[in-house]
């Protein structure tokens, strides 16, 4: 088995890529994909530490996070499709439909 540090470095890289994607991109689909990368980084940490300490609680939380990420993607894509039909754009700067 690889050392824990390799998994933590992978998780850190995924987390940094996700945060940079959320902060710098304007396309909402890319922002949602970046959020998925962040959640996957958290899942890697949970599974690695669960395996390291011999406790299955981390893996159970990882399954719940995967389920939550799937629901978030489904709802988010539904909102994006509805917004695209109205405004014909998916840029985050132009999503001011719900503002007063």
N, C-alpha and C positions, 0 to 999 in steps of 0.2 A: 504494500500500500504506500502511496505517496505521503510525504510528510504533510502535516496540517498547514504549514506555511504556504505550500503551493496552492492549496484550495483558497486560502485567505487572500493571496495575491490575485488569483483569478476573480474572486468575489469583489475585491477592491477595484480591479480594472473595469468590471461590468458596472459597478456602482458609479464610478467616475464618468464613464461613457454615458450612462443614463442621466446623470445630473447635468452634464454639459449639454446633452440633447434637449432636456427640458428647458434649460435656461437660454439656449441660443437659437432654437428653431422657432419658426412661425407657423409651420404646417401642423395642424392638430393631429393628423395621423402619425407623424413622426414623434410628436410629443407623447402620444399614447404608447408607441413602441418603446420610447425611452423609459416610460414608467414601468413597462413590462420588464425591461432590463434591470431596473432597480429592484423590482420584486424578485426576479431570478437571483440576483446577488444575495438578497436576504435569505432566500431558500437554500442556497449553497452553504451559507454560514450555519443555518439551522441544522441541516443534515450532517455537516462535518462535525459540529460540536455534539450532536446527538450520537453520532458514531463514536466519537472520541470518549465520551463519558458513559456509553452503554445504556443510554436512556432513550426511549422511543418517543418522548414528548416532542422533541424537535422535529421529528419526521411527521408527526401528526399535525403540528402547526404548519409545516411545509405543504401538506395536502390541503389544508384550509386556505392557505395563501394562494395556491394554484387555482382553487375553486373561485376565490374572490377575484383573482386576476382574469379568469375567463368571463365572469359576470361583468366585470368592469369593461372588458373589451367589447362584449356584446352590447351593453347599454351605450357605451361611448360611440361605437360605430353606428348604432341606430340614431343617436343624436346628430352625428356628423352627416349622415345621409339625409336626414330631415332638413338640416341647415343648408346642405348643398342644394337641395331642391328649391329652397326659398331664395338663397342669395348667390348661388353658383360660385361659391368659393369655400375653401377650407382653411383659410388663414386665420390664425388666432387673433390678430389685430382687428379683424373686421367682424368678430363675433360679439356684437353689442346689441343684439336683438332684445335681450331681457333687461337692458338698462332703462332707467326711468327717463 
